[in-house]
Amino acid sequence: MQFWALLGLAGLVLTFTGPGRYAADASRGWATRPLASAWVFAVIGLAGAAGAWLAVGGGNPF
């Protein structure tokens, strides 16, 4: 697996899982569950990554 793909996957997972038990913002309710904005920004991020791949790499990322 490519390192950039692993970092992207880790970012996506953190978006939907929220902070851990010992995180600075663990007591905040909004940080412990994904909101609708998390889905919106995940789609925007994936589209941006695909656009950057096409602009820089010149090939189809999918």
PDBQT receptor file of N, H, CA, C and O in Angstrom, charges set to zero:
ATOM      1  N   MET A   1       0.850  -1.171   0.000  1.00  0.00    +0.000 N 
ATOM      2  CA  MET A   1       0.000   0.000   0.000  1.00  0.00    +0.000 C 
ATOM      3  C   MET A   1       0.900   1.239   0.000  1.00  0.00    +0.000 C 
ATOM      4  O   MET A   1       1.922   1.282   0.684  1.00  0.00    +0.000 OA
ATOM      5  N   GLN A   2       0.506   2.222  -0.764  1.00  0.00    +0.000 N 
ATOM      6  H   GLN A   2      -0.325   2.188  -1.320  1.00  0.00    +0.000 HD
ATOM      7  CA  GLN A   2       1.258   3.466  -0.836  1.00  0.00    +0.000 C 
ATOM      8  C   GLN A   2       1.118   4.240   0.474  1.00  0.00    +0.000 C 
ATOM      9  O   GLN A   2       0.082   4.190   1.137  1.00  0.00    +0.000 OA
ATOM     10  N   PHE A   3       2.183   4.954   0.830  1.00  0.00    +0.000 N 
ATOM     11  H   PHE A   3       3.025   4.995   0.292  1.00  0.00    +0.000 HD
ATOM     12  CA  PHE A   3       2.180   5.709   2.079  1.00  0.00    +0.000 C 
ATOM     13  C   PHE A   3       1.122   6.808   2.069  1.00  0.00    +0.000 C 
ATOM     14  O   PHE A   3       0.460   7.042   3.080  1.00  0.00    +0.000 OA
ATOM     15  N   TRP A   4       0.958   7.485   0.927  1.00  0.00    +0.000 N 
ATOM     16  H   TRP A   4       1.496   7.296   0.106  1.00  0.00    +0.000 HD
ATOM     17  CA  TRP A   4      -0.039   8.566   0.840  1.00  0.00    +0.000 C 
ATOM     18  C   TRP A   4      -1.447   8.010   0.997  1.00  0.00    +0.000 C 
ATOM     19  O   TRP A   4      -2.317   8.667   1.569  1.00  0.00    +0.000 OA
ATOM     20  N   ALA A   5      -1.672   6.808   0.494  1.00  0.00    +0.000 N 
ATOM     21  H   ALA A   5      -0.966   6.274   0.029  1.00  0.00    +0.000 HD
ATOM     22  CA  ALA A   5      -2.995   6.192   0.637  1.00  0.00    +0.000 C 
ATOM     23  C   ALA A   5      -3.256   5.816   2.095  1.00  0.00    +0.000 C 
ATOM     24  O   ALA A   5      -4.376   5.945   2.590  1.00  0.00    +0.000 OA
ATOM     25  N   LEU A   6      -2.215   5.352   2.770  1.00  0.00    +0.000 N 
ATOM     26  H   LEU A   6      -1.305   5.247   2.368  1.00  0.00    +0.000 HD
ATOM     27  CA  LEU A   6      -2.347   5.012   4.185  1.00  0.00    +0.000 C 
ATOM     28  C   LEU A   6      -2.646   6.255   5.019  1.00  0.00    +0.000 C 
ATOM     29  O   LEU A   6      -3.478   6.205   5.925  1.00  0.00    +0.000 OA
ATOM     30  N   LEU A   7      -1.975   7.370   4.721  1.00  0.00    +0.000 N 
ATOM     31  H   LEU A   7      -1.299   7.410   3.985  1.00  0.00    +0.000 HD
ATOM     32  CA  LEU A   7      -2.246   8.614   5.437  1.00  0.00    +0.000 C 
ATOM     33  C   LEU A   7      -3.663   9.111   5.163  1.00  0.00    +0.000 C 
ATOM     34  O   LEU A   7      -4.342   9.583   6.075  1.00  0.00    +0.000 OA
ATOM     35  N   GLY A   8      -4.106   9.009   3.930  1.00  0.00    +0.000 N 
ATOM     36  H   GLY A   8      -3.554   8.626   3.189  1.00  0.00    +0.000 HD
ATOM     37  CA  GLY A   8      -5.466   9.423   3.594  1.00  0.00    +0.000 C 
ATOM     38  C   GLY A   8      -6.505   8.574   4.293  1.00  0.00    +0.000 C 
ATOM     39  O   GLY A   8      -7.506   9.088   4.792  1.00  0.00    +0.000 OA
ATOM     40  N   LEU A   9      -6.267   7.280   4.330  1.00  0.00    +0.000 N 
ATOM     41  H   LEU A   9      -5.454   6.862   3.925  1.00  0.00    +0.000 HD
ATOM     42  CA  LEU A   9      -7.188   6.380   5.021  1.00  0.00    +0.000 C 
ATOM     43  C   LEU A   9      -7.222   6.671   6.517  1.00  0.00    +0.000 C 
ATOM     44  O   LEU A   9      -8.290   6.650   7.129  1.00  0.00    +0.000 OA
ATOM     45  N   ALA A  10      -6.067   6.941   7.104  1.00  0.00    +0.000 N 
ATOM     46  H   ALA A  10      -5.200   6.959   6.607  1.00  0.00    +0.000 HD
ATOM     47  CA  ALA A  10      -6.018   7.277   8.530  1.00  0.00    +0.000 C 
ATOM     48  C   ALA A  10      -6.778   8.571   8.807  1.00  0.00    +0.000 C 
ATOM     49  O   ALA A  10      -7.477   8.673   9.815  1.00  0.00    +0.000 OA
ATOM     50  N   GLY A  11      -6.649   9.547   7.932  1.00  0.00    +0.000 N 
ATOM     51  H   GLY A  11      -6.081   9.464   7.114  1.00  0.00    +0.000 HD
ATOM     52  CA  GLY A  11      -7.393  10.795   8.102  1.00  0.00    +0.000 C 
ATOM     53  C   GLY A  11      -8.889  10.591   7.998  1.00  0.00    +0.000 C 
ATOM     54  O   GLY A  11      -9.657  11.184   8.756  1.00  0.00    +0.000 OA
ATOM     55  N   LEU A  12      -9.302   9.755   7.064  1.00  0.00    +0.000 N 
ATOM     56  H   LEU A  12      -8.678   9.274   6.448  1.00  0.00    +0.000 HD
ATOM     57  CA  LEU A  12     -10.727   9.467   6.904  1.00  0.00    +0.000 C 
ATOM     58  C   LEU A  12     -11.273   8.727   8.119  1.00  0.00    +0.000 C 
ATOM     59  O   LEU A  12     -12.380   9.013   8.575  1.00  0.00    +0.000 OA
ATOM     60  N   VAL A  13     -10.517   7.795   8.635  1.00  0.00    +0.000 N 
ATOM     61  H   VAL A  13      -9.618   7.562   8.265  1.00  0.00    +0.000 HD
ATOM     62  CA  VAL A  13     -10.943   7.052   9.824  1.00  0.00    +0.000 C 
ATOM     63  C   VAL A  13     -11.059   7.986  11.025  1.00  0.00    +0.000 C 
ATOM     64  O   VAL A  13     -12.022   7.895  11.785  1.00  0.00    +0.000 OA
ATOM     65  N   LEU A  14     -10.090   8.882  11.204  1.00  0.00    +0.000 N 
ATOM     66  H   LEU A  14      -9.307   8.956  10.586  1.00  0.00    +0.000 HD
ATOM     67  CA  LEU A  14     -10.150   9.820  12.325  1.00  0.00    +0.000 C 
ATOM     68  C   LEU A  14     -11.322  10.784  12.201  1.00  0.00    +0.000 C 
ATOM     69  O   LEU A  14     -11.866  11.235  13.209  1.00  0.00    +0.000 OA
ATOM     70  N   THR A  15     -11.710  11.100  10.976  1.00  0.00    +0.000 N 
ATOM     71  H   THR A  15     -11.268  10.734  10.157  1.00  0.00    +0.000 HD
ATOM     72  CA  THR A  15     -12.859  11.982  10.772  1.00  0.00    +0.000 C 
ATOM     73  C   THR A  15     -14.122  11.359  11.341  1.00  0.00    +0.000 C 
ATOM     74  O   THR A  15     -14.950  12.063  11.919  1.00  0.00    +0.000 OA
ATOM     75  N   PHE A  16     -14.281  10.064  11.188  1.00  0.00    +0.000 N 
ATOM     76  H   PHE A  16     -13.608   9.492  10.719  1.00  0.00    +0.000 HD
ATOM     77  CA  PHE A  16     -15.515   9.412  11.604  1.00  0.00    +0.000 C 
ATOM     78  C   PHE A  16     -15.456   8.767  12.982  1.00  0.00    +0.000 C 
ATOM     79  O   PHE A  16     -16.504   8.492  13.567  1.00  0.00    +0.000 OA
ATOM     80  N   THR A  17     -14.268   8.517  13.518  1.00  0.00    +0.000 N 
ATOM     81  H   THR A  17     -13.417   8.740  13.042  1.00  0.00    +0.000 HD
ATOM     82  CA  THR A  17     -14.202   7.906  14.840  1.00  0.00    +0.000 C 
ATOM     83  C   THR A  17     -14.095   8.926  15.953  1.00  0.00    +0.000 C 
ATOM     84  O   THR A  17     -14.509   8.646  17.078  1.00  0.00    +0.000 OA
ATOM     85  N   GLY A  18     -13.557  10.094  15.675  1.00  0.00    +0.000 N 
ATOM     86  H   GLY A  18     -13.221  10.321  14.761  1.00  0.00    +0.000 HD
ATOM     87  CA  GLY A  18     -13.438  11.138  16.687  1.00  0.00    +0.000 C 
ATOM     88  C   GLY A  18     -12.240  10.921  17.592  1.00  0.00    +0.000 C 
ATOM     89  O   GLY A  18     -11.398  10.065  17.319  1.00  0.00    +0.000 OA
ATOM     90  N   PRO A  19     -12.158  11.694  18.671  1.00  0.00    +0.000 N 
ATOM     91  CA  PRO A  19     -11.006  11.618  19.556  1.00  0.00    +0.000 C 
ATOM     92  C   PRO A  19     -11.046  10.368  20.433  1.00  0.00    +0.000 C 
ATOM     93  O   PRO A  19     -12.093   9.747  20.615  1.00  0.00    +0.000 OA
ATOM     94  N   GLY A  20      -9.912  10.027  20.955  1.00  0.00    +0.000 N 
ATOM     95  H   GLY A  20      -9.061  10.531  20.807  1.00  0.00    +0.000 HD
ATOM     96  CA  GLY A  20      -9.815   8.891  21.861  1.00  0.00    +0.000 C 
ATOM     97  C   GLY A  20     -10.195   9.269  23.283  1.00  0.00    +0.000 C 
ATOM     98  O   GLY A  20     -10.569  10.411  23.550  1.00  0.00    +0.000 OA
ATOM     99  N   ARG A  21     -10.102   8.326  24.177  1.00  0.00    +0.000 N 
ATOM    100  H   ARG A  21      -9.799   7.398  23.961  1.00  0.00    +0.000 HD
ATOM    101  CA  ARG A  21     -10.491   8.535  25.566  1.00  0.00    +0.000 C 
ATOM    102  C   ARG A  21      -9.606   9.570  26.251  1.00  0.00    +0.000 C 
ATOM    103  O   ARG A  21     -10.081  10.307  27.116  1.00  0.00    +0.000 OA
ATOM    104  N   TYR A  22      -8.338   9.637  25.885  1.00  0.00    +0.000 N 
ATOM    105  H   TYR A  22      -7.953   9.039  25.183  1.00  0.00    +0.000 HD
ATOM    106  CA  TYR A  22      -7.390  10.534  26.538  1.00  0.00    +0.000 C 
ATOM    107  C   TYR A  22      -7.068  11.758  25.692  1.00  0.00    +0.000 C 
ATOM    108  O   TYR A  22      -6.048  12.408  25.917  1.00  0.00    +0.000 OA
ATOM    109  N   ALA A  23      -7.909  12.079  24.735  1.00  0.00    +0.000 N 
ATOM    110  H   ALA A  23      -8.738  11.551  24.552  1.00  0.00    +0.000 HD
ATOM    111  CA  ALA A  23      -7.683  13.243  23.880  1.00  0.00    +0.000 C 
ATOM    112  C   ALA A  23      -8.078  14.524  24.610  1.00  0.00    +0.000 C 
ATOM    113  O   ALA A  23      -8.839  14.494  25.577  1.00  0.00    +0.000 OA
ATOM    114  N   ALA A  24      -7.549  15.645  24.132  1.00  0.00    +0.000 N 
ATOM    115  H   ALA A  24      -6.931  15.669  23.346  1.00  0.00    +0.000 HD
ATOM    116  CA  ALA A  24      -7.856  16.936  24.759  1.00  0.00    +0.000 C 
ATOM    117  C   ALA A  24      -9.331  17.298  24.598  1.00  0.00    +0.000 C 
ATOM    118  O   ALA A  24      -9.897  17.976  25.455  1.00  0.00    +0.000 OA
ATOM    119  N   ASP A  25      -9.950  16.858  23.521  1.00  0.00    +0.000 N 
ATOM    120  H   ASP A  25      -9.490  16.307  22.824  1.00  0.00    +0.000 HD
ATOM    121  CA  ASP A  25     -11.353  17.195  23.287  1.00  0.00    +0.000 C 
ATOM    122  C   ASP A  25     -12.277  15.991  23.460  1.00  0.00    +0.000 C 
ATOM    123  O   ASP A  25     -13.331  15.930  22.827  1.00  0.00    +0.000 OA
ATOM    124  N   ALA A  26     -11.901  15.046  24.298  1.00  0.00    +0.000 N 
ATOM    125  H   ALA A  26     -11.045  15.096  24.812  1.00  0.00    +0.000 HD
ATOM    126  CA  ALA A  26     -12.718  13.845  24.504  1.00  0.00    +0.000 C 
ATOM    127  C   ALA A  26     -14.038  14.146  25.211  1.00  0.00    +0.000 C 
ATOM    128  O   ALA A  26     -15.010  13.410  25.039  1.00  0.00    +0.000 OA
ATOM    129  N   SER A  27     -14.084  15.211  25.997  1.00  0.00    +0.000 N 
ATOM    130  H   SER A  27     -13.294  15.809  26.137  1.00  0.00    +0.000 HD
ATOM    131  CA  SER A  27     -15.314  15.509  26.741  1.00  0.00    +0.000 C 
ATOM    132  C   SER A  27     -16.352  16.244  25.901  1.00  0.00    +0.000 C 
ATOM    133  O   SER A  27     -17.475  16.446  26.364  1.00  0.00    +0.000 OA
ATOM    134  N   ARG A  28     -16.021  16.637  24.720  1.00  0.00    +0.000 N 
ATOM    135  H   ARG A  28     -15.109  16.473  24.344  1.00  0.00    +0.000 HD
ATOM    136  CA  ARG A  28     -16.944  17.377  23.863  1.00  0.00    +0.000 C 
ATOM    137  C   ARG A  28     -17.839  16.403  23.104  1.00  0.00    +0.000 C 
ATOM    138  O   ARG A  28     -17.346  15.489  22.444  1.00  0.00    +0.000 OA
ATOM    139  N   GLY A  29     -19.138  16.597  23.196  1.00  0.00    +0.000 N 
ATOM    140  H   GLY A  29     -19.538  17.340  23.732  1.00  0.00    +0.000 HD
ATOM    141  CA  GLY A  29     -20.079  15.687  22.565  1.00  0.00    +0.000 C 
ATOM    142  C   GLY A  29     -20.036  15.724  21.053  1.00  0.00    +0.000 C 
ATOM    143  O   GLY A  29     -20.213  14.694  20.403  1.00  0.00    +0.000 OA
ATOM    144  N   TRP A  30     -19.803  16.896  20.484  1.00  0.00    +0.000 N 
ATOM    145  H   TRP A  30     -19.660  17.732  21.013  1.00  0.00    +0.000 HD
ATOM    146  CA  TRP A  30     -19.790  17.008  19.030  1.00  0.00    +0.000 C 
ATOM    147  C   TRP A  30     -18.599  16.293  18.416  1.00  0.00    +0.000 C 
ATOM    148  O   TRP A  30     -18.619  15.978  17.226  1.00  0.00    +0.000 OA
ATOM    149  N   ALA A  31     -17.562  16.029  19.203  1.00  0.00    +0.000 N 
ATOM    150  H   ALA A  31     -17.546  16.285  20.170  1.00  0.00    +0.000 HD
ATOM    151  CA  ALA A  31     -16.370  15.393  18.660  1.00  0.00    +0.000 C 
ATOM    152  C   ALA A  31     -16.435  13.875  18.739  1.00  0.00    +0.000 C 
ATOM    153  O   ALA A  31     -15.555  13.196  18.210  1.00  0.00    +0.000 OA
ATOM    154  N   THR A  32     -17.452  13.332  19.385  1.00  0.00    +0.000 N 
ATOM    155  H   THR A  32     -18.167  13.883  19.815  1.00  0.00    +0.000 HD
ATOM    156  CA  THR A  32     -17.508  11.886  19.573  1.00  0.00    +0.000 C 
ATOM    157  C   THR A  32     -18.426  11.181  18.589  1.00  0.00    +0.000 C 
ATOM    158  O   THR A  32     -18.529   9.955  18.604  1.00  0.00    +0.000 OA
ATOM    159  N   ARG A  33     -19.084  11.936  17.747  1.00  0.00    +0.000 N 
ATOM    160  H   ARG A  33     -19.000  12.932  17.735  1.00  0.00    +0.000 HD
ATOM    161  CA  ARG A  33     -19.949  11.306  16.746  1.00  0.00    +0.000 C 
ATOM    162  C   ARG A  33     -19.827  12.088  15.442  1.00  0.00    +0.000 C 
ATOM    163  O   ARG A  33     -19.674  13.309  15.472  1.00  0.00    +0.000 OA
ATOM    164  N   PRO A  34     -19.890  11.421  14.324  1.00  0.00    +0.000 N 
ATOM    165  CA  PRO A  34     -19.770  12.138  13.056  1.00  0.00    +0.000 C 
ATOM    166  C   PRO A  34     -21.040  12.929  12.740  1.00  0.00    +0.000 C 
ATOM    167  O   PRO A  34     -22.151  12.419  12.882  1.00  0.00    +0.000 OA
ATOM    168  N   LEU A  35     -20.866  14.141  12.324  1.00  0.00    +0.000 N 
ATOM    169  H   LEU A  35     -19.963  14.555  12.209  1.00  0.00    +0.000 HD
ATOM    170  CA  LEU A  35     -21.982  14.981  11.910  1.00  0.00    +0.000 C 
ATOM    171  C   LEU A  35     -22.151  14.869  10.402  1.00  0.00    +0.000 C 
ATOM    172  O   LEU A  35     -21.342  14.235   9.724  1.00  0.00    +0.000 OA
ATOM    173  N   ALA A  36     -23.187  15.474   9.890  1.00  0.00    +0.000 N 
ATOM    174  H   ALA A  36     -23.844  15.988  10.440  1.00  0.00    +0.000 HD
ATOM    175  CA  ALA A  36     -23.398  15.476   8.440  1.00  0.00    +0.000 C 
ATOM    176  C   ALA A  36     -22.256  16.186   7.736  1.00  0.00    +0.000 C 
ATOM    177  O   ALA A  36     -21.911  15.843   6.605  1.00  0.00    +0.000 OA
ATOM    178  N   SER A  37     -21.668  17.172   8.397  1.00  0.00    +0.000 N 
ATOM    179  H   SER A  37     -21.948  17.450   9.316  1.00  0.00    +0.000 HD
ATOM    180  CA  SER A  37     -20.548  17.888   7.783  1.00  0.00    +0.000 C 
ATOM    181  C   SER A  37     -19.344  16.971   7.586  1.00  0.00    +0.000 C 
ATOM    182  O   SER A  37     -18.548  17.195   6.673  1.00  0.00    +0.000 OA
ATOM    183  N   ALA A  38     -19.195  15.950   8.419  1.00  0.00    +0.000 N 
ATOM    184  H   ALA A  38     -19.841  15.768   9.161  1.00  0.00    +0.000 HD
ATOM    185  CA  ALA A  38     -18.089  15.013   8.235  1.00  0.00    +0.000 C 
ATOM    186  C   ALA A  38     -18.227  14.283   6.906  1.00  0.00    +0.000 C 
ATOM    187  O   ALA A  38     -17.235  14.073   6.208  1.00  0.00    +0.000 OA
ATOM    188  N   TRP A  39     -19.445  13.896   6.553  1.00  0.00    +0.000 N 
ATOM    189  H   TRP A  39     -20.250  14.067   7.120  1.00  0.00    +0.000 HD
ATOM    190  CA  TRP A  39     -19.673  13.238   5.266  1.00  0.00    +0.000 C 
ATOM    191  C   TRP A  39     -19.407  14.194   4.114  1.00  0.00    +0.000 C 
ATOM    192  O   TRP A  39     -18.808  13.819   3.107  1.00  0.00    +0.000 OA
ATOM    193  N   VAL A  40     -19.861  15.440   4.273  1.00  0.00    +0.000 N 
ATOM    194  H   VAL A  40     -20.348  15.745   5.092  1.00  0.00    +0.000 HD
ATOM    195  CA  VAL A  40     -19.667  16.434   3.213  1.00  0.00    +0.000 C 
ATOM    196  C   VAL A  40     -18.180  16.675   2.983  1.00  0.00    +0.000 C 
ATOM    197  O   VAL A  40     -17.720  16.670   1.841  1.00  0.00    +0.000 OA
ATOM    198  N   PHE A  41     -17.424  16.887   4.060  1.00  0.00    +0.000 N 
ATOM    199  H   PHE A  41     -17.797  16.891   4.988  1.00  0.00    +0.000 HD
ATOM    200  CA  PHE A  41     -16.003  17.160   3.909  1.00  0.00    +0.000 C 
ATOM    201  C   PHE A  41     -15.223  15.926   3.472  1.00  0.00    +0.000 C 
ATOM    202  O   PHE A  41     -14.187  16.061   2.822  1.00  0.00    +0.000 OA
ATOM    203  N   ALA A  42     -15.690  14.736   3.809  1.00  0.00    +0.000 N 
ATOM    204  H   ALA A  42     -16.532  14.627   4.338  1.00  0.00    +0.000 HD
ATOM    205  CA  ALA A  42     -15.040  13.524   3.312  1.00  0.00    +0.000 C 
ATOM    206  C   ALA A  42     -15.187  13.421   1.801  1.00  0.00    +0.000 C 
ATOM    207  O   ALA A  42     -14.234  13.071   1.104  1.00  0.00    +0.000 OA
ATOM    208  N   VAL A  43     -16.374  13.724   1.294  1.00  0.00    +0.000 N 
ATOM    209  H   VAL A  43     -17.148  14.008   1.860  1.00  0.00    +0.000 HD
ATOM    210  CA  VAL A  43     -16.595  13.695  -0.161  1.00  0.00    +0.000 C 
ATOM    211  C   VAL A  43     -15.778  14.784  -0.845  1.00  0.00    +0.000 C 
ATOM    212  O   VAL A  43     -15.184  14.545  -1.897  1.00  0.00    +0.000 OA
ATOM    213  N   ILE A  44     -15.742  15.983  -0.255  1.00  0.00    +0.000 N 
ATOM    214  H   ILE A  44     -16.224  16.177   0.600  1.00  0.00    +0.000 HD
ATOM    215  CA  ILE A  44     -14.940  17.071  -0.824  1.00  0.00    +0.000 C 
ATOM    216  C   ILE A  44     -13.459  16.693  -0.829  1.00  0.00    +0.000 C 
ATOM    217  O   ILE A  44     -12.757  16.952  -1.806  1.00  0.00    +0.000 OA
ATOM    218  N   GLY A  45     -12.991  16.093   0.237  1.00  0.00    +0.000 N 
ATOM    219  H   GLY A  45     -13.561  15.882   1.030  1.00  0.00    +0.000 HD
ATOM    220  CA  GLY A  45     -11.591  15.675   0.310  1.00  0.00    +0.000 C 
ATOM    221  C   GLY A  45     -11.242  14.609  -0.713  1.00  0.00    +0.000 C 
ATOM    222  O   GLY A  45     -10.183  14.665  -1.338  1.00  0.00    +0.000 OA
ATOM    223  N   LEU A  46     -12.129  13.639  -0.886  1.00  0.00    +0.000 N 
ATOM    224  H   LEU A  46     -12.989  13.594  -0.379  1.00  0.00    +0.000 HD
ATOM    225  CA  LEU A  46     -11.879  12.598  -1.884  1.00  0.00    +0.000 C 
ATOM    226  C   LEU A  46     -11.895  13.164  -3.298  1.00  0.00    +0.000 C 
ATOM    227  O   LEU A  46     -11.083  12.774  -4.137  1.00  0.00    +0.000 OA
ATOM    228  N   ALA A  47     -12.817  14.080  -3.561  1.00  0.00    +0.000 N 
ATOM    229  H   ALA A  47     -13.477  14.397  -2.879  1.00  0.00    +0.000 HD
ATOM    230  CA  ALA A  47     -12.865  14.713  -4.882  1.00  0.00    +0.000 C 
ATOM    231  C   ALA A  47     -11.629  15.573  -5.117  1.00  0.00    +0.000 C 
ATOM    232  O   ALA A  47     -11.088  15.597  -6.222  1.00  0.00    +0.000 OA
ATOM    233  N   GLY A  48     -11.185  16.272  -4.092  1.00  0.00    +0.000 N 
ATOM    234  H   GLY A  48     -11.625  16.253  -3.193  1.00  0.00    +0.000 HD
ATOM    235  CA  GLY A  48      -9.968  17.073  -4.213  1.00  0.00    +0.000 C 
ATOM    236  C   GLY A  48      -8.736  16.216  -4.442  1.00  0.00    +0.000 C 
ATOM    237  O   GLY A  48      -7.862  16.577  -5.230  1.00  0.00    +0.000 OA
ATOM    238  N   ALA A  49      -8.662  15.088  -3.761  1.00  0.00    +0.000 N 
ATOM    239  H   ALA A  49      -9.371  14.795  -3.120  1.00  0.00    +0.000 HD
ATOM    240  CA  ALA A  49      -7.531  14.184  -3.958  1.00  0.00    +0.000 C 
ATOM    241  C   ALA A  49      -7.533  13.602  -5.366  1.00  0.00    +0.000 C 
ATOM    242  O   ALA A  49      -6.481  13.489  -5.995  1.00  0.00    +0.000 OA
ATOM    243  N   ALA A  50      -8.707  13.234  -5.860  1.00  0.00    +0.000 N 
ATOM    244  H   ALA A  50      -9.561  13.326  -5.350  1.00  0.00    +0.000 HD
ATOM    245  CA  ALA A  50      -8.798  12.716  -7.229  1.00  0.00    +0.000 C 
ATOM    246  C   ALA A  50      -8.437  13.802  -8.239  1.00  0.00    +0.000 C 
ATOM    247  O   ALA A  50      -7.767  13.523  -9.233  1.00  0.00    +0.000 OA
ATOM    248  N   GLY A  51      -8.878  15.045  -7.991  1.00  0.00    +0.000 N 
ATOM    249  H   GLY A  51      -9.422  15.271  -7.183  1.00  0.00    +0.000 HD
ATOM    250  CA  GLY A  51      -8.533  16.149  -8.884  1.00  0.00    +0.000 C 
ATOM    251  C   GLY A  51      -7.047  16.442  -8.882  1.00  0.00    +0.000 C 
ATOM    252  O   GLY A  51      -6.465  16.702  -9.935  1.00  0.00    +0.000 OA
ATOM    253  N   ALA A  52      -6.425  16.402  -7.710  1.00  0.00    +0.000 N 
ATOM    254  H   ALA A  52      -6.899  16.191  -6.855  1.00  0.00    +0.000 HD
ATOM    255  CA  ALA A  52      -4.981  16.618  -7.632  1.00  0.00    +0.000 C 
ATOM    256  C   ALA A  52      -4.230  15.500  -8.338  1.00  0.00    +0.000 C 
ATOM    257  O   ALA A  52      -3.224  15.749  -9.001  1.00  0.00    +0.000 OA
ATOM    258  N   TRP A  53      -4.710  14.274  -8.202  1.00  0.00    +0.000 N 
ATOM    259  H   TRP A  53      -5.528  14.071  -7.663  1.00  0.00    +0.000 HD
ATOM    260  CA  TRP A  53      -4.070  13.148  -8.874  1.00  0.00    +0.000 C 
ATOM    261  C   TRP A  53      -4.136  13.344 -10.386  1.00  0.00    +0.000 C 
ATOM    262  O   TRP A  53      -3.142  13.142 -11.083  1.00  0.00    +0.000 OA
ATOM    263  N   LEU A  54      -5.290  13.730 -10.887  1.00  0.00    +0.000 N 
ATOM    264  H   LEU A  54      -6.098  13.894 -10.321  1.00  0.00    +0.000 HD
ATOM    265  CA  LEU A  54      -5.441  13.949 -12.326  1.00  0.00    +0.000 C 
ATOM    266  C   LEU A  54      -4.582  15.113 -12.807  1.00  0.00    +0.000 C 
ATOM    267  O   LEU A  54      -4.006  15.047 -13.893  1.00  0.00    +0.000 OA
ATOM    268  N   ALA A  55      -4.491  16.178 -12.013  1.00  0.00    +0.000 N 
ATOM    269  H   ALA A  55      -4.959  16.232 -11.131  1.00  0.00    +0.000 HD
ATOM    270  CA  ALA A  55      -3.716  17.353 -12.414  1.00  0.00    +0.000 C 
ATOM    271  C   ALA A  55      -2.219  17.078 -12.397  1.00  0.00    +0.000 C 
ATOM    272  O   ALA A  55      -1.496  17.540 -13.280  1.00  0.00    +0.000 OA
ATOM    273  N   VAL A  56      -1.751  16.338 -11.413  1.00  0.00    +0.000 N 
ATOM    274  H   VAL A  56      -2.338  15.963 -10.696  1.00  0.00    +0.000 HD
ATOM    275  CA  VAL A  56      -0.314  16.104 -11.269  1.00  0.00    +0.000 C 
ATOM    276  C   VAL A  56       0.117  14.826 -11.975  1.00  0.00    +0.000 C 
ATOM    277  O   VAL A  56       1.115  14.814 -12.695  1.00  0.00    +0.000 OA
ATOM    278  N   GLY A  57      -0.633  13.756 -11.768  1.00  0.00    +0.000 N 
ATOM    279  H   GLY A  57      -1.444  13.765 -11.183  1.00  0.00    +0.000 HD
ATOM    280  CA  GLY A  57      -0.240  12.464 -12.324  1.00  0.00    +0.000 C 
ATOM    281  C   GLY A  57      -0.682  12.257 -13.752  1.00  0.00    +0.000 C 
ATOM    282  O   GLY A  57      -0.016  11.558 -14.515  1.00  0.00    +0.000 OA
ATOM    283  N   GLY A  58      -1.785  12.850 -14.121  1.00  0.00    +0.000 N 
ATOM    284  H   GLY A  58      -2.326  13.419 -13.501  1.00  0.00    +0.000 HD
ATOM    285  CA  GLY A  58      -2.277  12.729 -15.482  1.00  0.00    +0.000 C 
ATOM    286  C   GLY A  58      -3.031  11.452 -15.785  1.00  0.00    +0.000 C 
ATOM    287  O   GLY A  58      -3.436  11.242 -16.928  1.00  0.00    +0.000 OA
ATOM    288  N   GLY A  59      -3.233  10.591 -14.798  1.00  0.00    +0.000 N 
ATOM    289  H   GLY A  59      -2.904  10.761 -13.870  1.00  0.00    +0.000 HD
ATOM    290  CA  GLY A  59      -3.947   9.341 -15.035  1.00  0.00    +0.000 C 
ATOM    291  C   GLY A  59      -5.202   9.268 -14.201  1.00  0.00    +0.000 C 
ATOM    292  O   GLY A  59      -5.464  10.138 -13.370  1.00  0.00    +0.000 OA
ATOM    293  N   ASN A  60      -5.968   8.235 -14.425  1.00  0.00    +0.000 N 
ATOM    294  H   ASN A  60      -5.755   7.529 -15.100  1.00  0.00    +0.000 HD
ATOM    295  CA  ASN A  60      -7.198   8.023 -13.681  1.00  0.00    +0.000 C 
ATOM    296  C   ASN A  60      -6.858   7.394 -12.332  1.00  0.00    +0.000 C 
ATOM    297  O   ASN A  60      -6.251   6.324 -12.303  1.00  0.00    +0.000 OA
ATOM    298  N   PRO A  61      -7.231   8.024 -11.209  1.00  0.00    +0.000 N 
ATOM    299  CA  PRO A  61      -6.899   7.456  -9.909  1.00  0.00    +0.000 C 
ATOM    300  C   PRO A  61      -7.746   6.245  -9.542  1.00  0.00    +0.000 C 
ATOM    301  O   PRO A  61      -7.404   5.503  -8.621  1.00  0.00    +0.000 OA
ATOM    302  N   PHE A  62      -8.848   6.040 -10.257  1.00  0.00    +0.000 N 
ATOM    303  H   PHE A  62      -9.125   6.643 -11.006  1.00  0.00    +0.000 HD
ATOM    304  CA  PHE A  62      -9.720   4.923  -9.935  1.00  0.00    +0.000 C 
ATOM    305  C   PHE A  62      -9.576   3.856 -10.969  1.00  0.00    +0.000 C 
ATOM    306  O   PHE A  62     -10.233   2.819 -10.881  1.00  0.00    +0.000 OA
TER     307      PHE A  62
